[in-house]
Amino acid sequence: MTNETLLGASLVAMLVALGLMLVCLAWPIPWTIGLFLGPGLMAGGASIALYVVYVLRDLRKRGAL
């Protein structure tokens, strides 16, 4: 994956997590809470992991690591 692809995938995953969070806040019923706590948190964690990989690749490319 290129750095731009990593950043784009990170952005999409975070938007999915935030969207599910907003649905959970608007309608706090058990299935929306479960939807956020299951796939929503996984998408948020994946987004953070992809962003860390993006930052590390960029730092290595610039010779800072």
Steps between C-alpha positions, in 0.01 A plus 500: 500500500619848426496767768204675340302175499582441867387849590180465299419162655564644845265788428222272373532267800480793741197643321327162532579490873379855554185441297414194708568698816259774392232242421556349845466842664187589307318169563646328808332164464683169555568418135647845421717482810617155392563627150727771635674281757567224246586617149522868595781460749681259270482756220633770733787280612584406143498867405749586773722206405500602132587857595792381714631296204463809280697717744775240544539457123518876454760538773712220351476657155625831638784332689371595845488137619 
